[in-house]
Amino acid sequence: MKNSKIYPAPFGNKKLSKFCLFSERCGIYLLLILIILGGLILSFFYVEAITIEKQVTISAEVPSPPSPPTGAGGGAAPPPAVTKVVLQGKAYPLSSITVLQDGKIVTTTIADAQANFKIEITNITAGIWTFGIWAEDKEGRKSITFSFTTSVTSGMTTTISGIFLPPTIETDKTLVQKGEILNILGQTAPQSEVSIIVNSPEEIIKKTKAEADGTWFYGFDTTPLEEGFHTTRAKAASPEGLLSTFSQTLAFSVGKEVVGIKKADINEDKKVNLVDFSILLYNWGIPKNPTADLNGDGRVNLTDFSIMLYYWTG
């Protein structure tokens, strides 16, 4: 992609000229804001990725050759070493686990009662592969996919250990009145500490402990929240010290209906993408265009930004 071709949406777009009075100046400002915000977002995910990377270990070793069959002559050649990948870690007790290899399902298995799993993939060739693992808990809730890329060497066993799938999550409602309790629940590994994050102008973090069967629950008091759109997600830390990545993000609203994708699509092209994002940034603070105020609180800020990300289509 050539830098000379990267312009925020109002730049050179007649339909969007009403959102920007000085296209060149607007374009420069928006590009700077995009770079700053993009850097902040990437740094957040980078820090989390580095933390998880430290616990997930990848090792490769030549497997021990099998013993020759009884009575075989001394000149018999040993069978060729098997190329194999082993995935092991934690999910949820007795959960169904699905493994993807370059986006295609290659195997499924069931975790044990302590949420441990160990999966062997033997019909694989040497090369660089991207694997994805997701689980379905006892209530039918699915985790997001935990993905990683690794090199597989011919004739060797590549072991990826320390995997801890993110918890499942759901809420008992999507619309609550201020002060009402919002029940947030899901499943993870037994006795894990679950951190629940509620995104508001100020991020709120609550913690709870999973039961022996991995189920977790938190009754969140919505009194501190402003009316409007909010999101929540969770991550877990197992008793062994493994850390998961975040669960999927769920939306809910306090006091008014949840903003739908139609509202997040500011320019009404049936997509929520960089065009809408640039309009949102241009209206940051007190909006010049009221349609950029997605939650209707009179200001365009991180709350509106989180709404747009939630409904992002690209």
C-alpha positions as CSV (number, residue, x, y, z in Angstrom):
1,M,0.0,0.0,0.0
2,K,1.4,3.4,-1.0
3,N,1.4,6.1,1.7
4,S,0.5,8.7,-0.9
5,K,-2.9,6.9,-1.4
6,I,-3.9,6.8,2.2
7,Y,-6.5,9.6,2.9
8,P,-9.2,9.9,5.5
9,A,-12.7,9.6,4.2
10,P,-13.7,13.4,3.8
11,F,-10.6,13.9,1.6
12,G,-11.8,14.3,-2.0
13,N,-15.3,12.8,-1.3
14,K,-18.1,15.2,-2.4
15,K,-20.7,13.2,-0.4
16,L,-18.8,13.8,2.8
17,S,-17.9,17.4,2.1
18,K,-20.5,18.5,4.6
19,F,-18.5,16.9,7.4
20,C,-15.3,18.8,6.6
21,L,-15.0,22.4,5.6
22,F,-11.3,22.4,4.8
23,S,-10.5,19.1,3.2
24,E,-6.7,19.3,3.1
25,R,-6.3,20.4,6.7
26,C,-9.0,17.9,7.8
27,G,-7.2,15.1,6.0
28,I,-3.9,15.9,7.7
29,Y,-5.5,16.1,11.2
30,L,-7.5,12.9,10.7
31,L,-4.4,11.0,9.5
32,L,-2.5,12.1,12.6
33,I,-5.3,11.0,14.8
34,L,-5.6,7.7,13.0
35,I,-1.9,7.0,13.5
36,I,-2.1,7.9,17.2
37,L,-5.2,5.9,17.9
38,G,-4.0,3.0,15.8
39,G,-0.7,3.0,17.7
40,L,-2.6,2.9,21.0
41,I,-4.8,0.0,19.9
42,L,-1.9,-2.0,18.5
43,S,0.2,-1.4,21.6
44,F,-2.6,-2.7,23.8
45,F,-2.9,-6.0,21.8
46,Y,0.9,-6.2,21.5
47,V,1.3,-6.2,25.3
48,E,-1.3,-8.8,25.7
49,A,0.1,-11.0,23.0
50,I,3.6,-10.8,24.5
51,T,2.2,-11.8,27.9
52,I,0.5,-14.9,26.4
53,E,3.5,-15.6,24.2
54,K,5.7,-16.0,27.3
55,Q,3.5,-18.9,28.6
56,V,2.9,-20.7,25.3
57,T,6.0,-22.8,24.6
58,I,6.9,-24.4,21.3
59,S,9.4,-27.2,21.2
60,A,10.5,-29.7,18.6
61,E,12.3,-33.1,19.1
62,V,13.0,-36.2,17.2
63,P,10.8,-39.0,18.5
64,S,12.4,-42.2,19.8
65,P,12.4,-44.9,17.1
66,P,10.1,-47.8,17.7
67,S,11.6,-51.1,18.9
68,P,12.2,-53.5,16.0
69,P,9.7,-56.4,15.8
70,T,10.7,-59.6,17.5
71,G,12.7,-61.9,15.3
72,A,13.6,-59.2,12.8
73,G,17.0,-59.5,11.2
74,G,19.7,-57.1,12.2
75,G,19.8,-55.5,8.8
76,A,16.2,-54.3,8.8
77,A,15.9,-50.5,8.3
78,P,14.0,-48.6,11.0
79,P,10.7,-47.0,10.0
80,P,10.9,-43.3,9.1
81,A,10.2,-40.9,11.9
82,V,6.7,-39.5,12.1
83,T,6.0,-35.8,11.6
84,K,3.6,-34.8,14.4
85,V,2.2,-31.8,16.2
86,V,1.0,-31.9,19.8
87,L,-1.3,-29.2,21.2
88,Q,-1.9,-29.2,25.0
89,G,-3.4,-26.8,27.5
90,K,-6.7,-25.9,29.2
91,A,-10.2,-25.2,28.1
92,Y,-13.4,-26.0,30.2
93,P,-14.3,-29.3,31.9
94,L,-15.6,-31.8,29.4
95,S,-15.8,-29.2,26.7
96,S,-15.8,-30.0,23.0
97,I,-12.6,-28.7,21.4
98,T,-12.1,-28.0,17.7
99,V,-8.7,-27.6,16.0
100,L,-8.2,-25.7,12.7
101,Q,-5.2,-25.9,10.4
102,D,-5.0,-23.0,8.0
103,G,-8.7,-22.4,8.5
104,K,-9.8,-26.0,8.0
105,I,-11.1,-28.3,10.7
106,V,-8.6,-31.2,11.2
107,T,-9.7,-32.8,14.5
108,T,-12.0,-32.5,17.5
109,T,-11.6,-33.8,21.1
110,I,-13.1,-33.6,24.6
111,A,-11.3,-31.9,27.5
112,D,-11.1,-33.9,30.8
113,A,-12.9,-33.0,34.0
114,Q,-10.1,-30.6,35.0
115,A,-10.3,-28.9,31.6
116,N,-7.0,-30.3,30.3
117,F,-6.6,-31.4,26.7
118,K,-3.9,-33.0,24.6
119,I,-4.3,-33.3,20.8
120,E,-2.0,-35.0,18.4
121,I,-2.0,-34.3,14.7
122,T,-0.1,-36.9,12.7
123,N,-1.3,-36.4,9.1
124,I,0.7,-33.3,8.6
125,T,3.6,-32.3,6.3
126,A,6.6,-30.0,7.1
127,G,6.0,-26.3,6.6
128,I,4.7,-23.2,8.3
129,W,1.1,-23.7,9.5
130,T,-1.4,-21.5,11.3
131,F,-3.5,-23.4,13.9
132,G,-6.7,-22.2,15.6
133,I,-8.4,-23.8,18.6
134,W,-11.8,-23.0,20.0
135,A,-14.1,-24.7,22.5
136,E,-17.8,-25.1,23.2
137,D,-18.9,-25.2,26.9
138,K,-21.6,-27.3,28.5
139,E,-24.2,-24.6,27.7
140,G,-23.4,-24.4,24.0
141,R,-21.4,-21.1,24.3
142,K,-18.4,-20.9,22.0
143,S,-15.1,-19.3,22.8
144,I,-13.3,-17.1,20.4
145,T,-10.5,-18.8,18.4
146,F,-7.0,-18.9,19.9
147,S,-4.6,-18.7,16.9
148,F,-0.9,-19.0,16.4
149,T,1.6,-19.8,13.6
150,T,4.5,-22.2,13.9
151,S,7.0,-24.1,11.8
152,V,6.7,-27.9,11.5
153,T,9.9,-29.9,10.7
154,S,9.8,-33.2,8.9
155,G,10.4,-36.2,11.1
156,M,10.1,-34.3,14.3
157,T,7.4,-33.8,17.0
158,T,6.4,-30.2,17.5
159,T,4.8,-29.6,20.8
160,I,2.8,-26.4,21.7
161,S,2.0,-26.2,25.4
162,G,0.7,-23.7,27.8
163,I,-2.5,-22.9,25.8
164,F,-5.4,-21.5,27.9
165,L,-8.5,-20.8,25.9
166,P,-10.4,-17.6,26.7
167,P,-13.5,-18.0,28.9
168,T,-17.0,-18.1,27.4
169,I,-19.3,-15.2,28.3
170,E,-22.9,-14.2,28.2
171,T,-25.2,-11.6,29.9
172,D,-28.7,-12.2,31.0
173,K,-30.0,-9.1,29.3
174,T,-28.9,-6.4,26.8
175,L,-30.9,-3.5,28.2
176,V,-30.9,-2.6,31.9
177,Q,-32.0,0.4,33.9
178,K,-29.4,2.4,35.8
179,G,-28.9,0.6,39.2
180,E,-30.2,-2.7,37.9
181,I,-28.0,-5.8,38.3
182,L,-26.5,-7.2,35.1
183,N,-25.7,-10.9,35.4
184,I,-22.5,-11.8,33.6
185,L,-21.5,-15.5,33.4
186,G,-19.7,-18.2,31.5
187,Q,-17.3,-21.0,31.9
188,T,-13.5,-21.5,32.2
189,A,-11.1,-23.9,33.9
190,P,-12.0,-24.9,37.5
191,Q,-11.0,-22.5,40.3
192,S,-9.7,-19.9,37.9
193,E,-9.8,-16.2,38.7
194,V,-12.0,-14.4,36.2
195,S,-11.5,-10.7,35.5
196,I,-14.6,-9.0,34.1
197,I,-14.0,-5.7,32.3
198,V,-16.9,-3.2,31.7
199,N,-16.0,-0.5,29.2
200,S,-17.3,2.9,30.2
201,P,-15.7,6.4,30.1
202,E,-13.6,4.8,32.9
203,E,-12.9,1.1,32.6
204,I,-14.3,-0.9,35.5
205,I,-12.7,-4.3,36.4
206,K,-14.4,-6.8,38.7
207,K,-13.1,-10.3,39.7
208,T,-14.7,-13.5,40.6
209,K,-13.6,-17.2,41.0
210,A,-14.8,-20.1,38.9
211,E,-16.5,-23.0,40.6
212,A,-15.2,-26.6,40.6
213,D,-17.0,-27.2,37.2
214,G,-15.5,-24.1,35.7
215,T,-18.7,-22.0,35.7
216,W,-18.4,-18.4,36.8
217,F,-20.9,-15.7,37.6
218,Y,-20.8,-12.0,38.6
219,G,-23.8,-9.8,39.4
220,F,-22.6,-6.4,38.2
221,D,-24.3,-3.3,39.7
222,T,-24.9,-0.8,36.9
223,T,-25.2,2.2,39.3
224,P,-21.8,3.7,38.3
225,L,-22.5,3.6,34.6
226,E,-23.8,6.4,32.5
227,E,-26.9,5.9,30.4
228,G,-26.1,4.6,27.0
229,F,-24.0,1.9,25.3
230,H,-21.5,-0.2,27.1
231,T,-19.5,-3.4,26.5
232,T,-18.1,-6.2,28.6
233,R,-15.6,-9.0,28.2
234,A,-13.6,-11.3,30.4
235,K,-10.3,-13.1,30.8
236,A,-9.1,-15.8,33.2
237,A,-6.0,-16.9,35.2
238,S,-5.8,-20.6,36.1
239,P,-4.5,-21.9,39.5
240,E,-1.4,-23.0,37.7
241,G,-0.7,-19.5,36.6
242,L,-1.8,-19.7,32.9
243,L,-3.4,-16.5,31.5
244,S,-6.0,-16.5,28.8
245,T,-6.7,-13.9,26.2
246,F,-9.9,-11.9,26.3
247,S,-13.3,-13.5,25.6
248,Q,-15.6,-12.1,22.9
249,T,-17.0,-8.6,23.6
250,L,-20.7,-8.3,24.5
251,A,-22.8,-5.1,24.2
252,F,-25.5,-3.9,26.5
253,S,-27.2,-0.6,27.2
254,V,-28.2,1.3,30.3
255,G,-31.5,3.2,30.2
256,K,-32.0,3.2,26.5
257,E,-32.0,0.7,23.6
258,V,-28.7,-0.7,22.4
259,V,-27.4,1.2,19.4
260,G,-27.8,-0.9,16.3
261,I,-25.5,-1.3,13.3
262,K,-27.7,1.2,11.3
263,K,-26.7,4.0,13.7
264,A,-23.0,3.1,13.6
265,D,-23.2,3.3,9.8
266,I,-22.9,7.1,9.8
267,N,-22.7,7.6,6.0
268,E,-25.4,4.9,5.4
269,D,-23.6,2.8,2.9
270,K,-24.6,-0.4,4.8
271,K,-21.0,-0.9,6.1
272,V,-19.2,0.2,9.2
273,N,-15.6,1.0,8.1
274,L,-12.9,3.6,7.8
275,V,-15.3,6.0,6.1
276,D,-17.5,6.1,9.2
277,F,-14.4,6.1,11.5
278,S,-13.0,9.2,9.9
279,I,-16.3,11.0,10.2
280,L,-16.4,10.0,13.9
281,L,-12.9,11.4,14.4
282,Y,-13.6,14.6,12.7
283,N,-16.6,15.1,15.1
284,W,-14.6,14.2,18.2
285,G,-15.7,16.2,21.3
286,I,-18.7,18.3,20.7
287,P,-20.0,17.0,17.3
288,K,-20.5,19.2,14.3
289,N,-22.6,16.4,12.8
290,P,-25.0,15.0,15.4
291,T,-25.2,11.6,13.6
292,A,-21.6,10.9,14.8
293,D,-22.8,11.0,18.4
294,L,-23.7,7.3,18.4
295,N,-25.0,7.0,21.9
296,G,-26.8,10.4,21.9
297,D,-25.0,11.9,25.0
298,G,-24.0,15.1,23.3
299,R,-20.3,14.2,22.9
300,V,-18.3,12.0,20.6
301,N,-15.7,10.1,22.7
302,L,-14.4,6.6,23.4
303,T,-17.9,5.3,24.1
304,D,-18.9,6.1,20.6
305,F,-15.6,4.7,19.3
306,S,-16.3,1.4,21.2
307,I,-19.8,1.2,19.6
308,M,-18.3,1.6,16.2
309,L,-15.7,-1.1,16.8
310,Y,-18.4,-3.5,18.1
311,Y,-20.4,-3.1,14.8
312,W,-17.3,-3.0,12.5
313,T,-17.8,-4.7,9.2
314,G,-14.6,-3.5,7.4
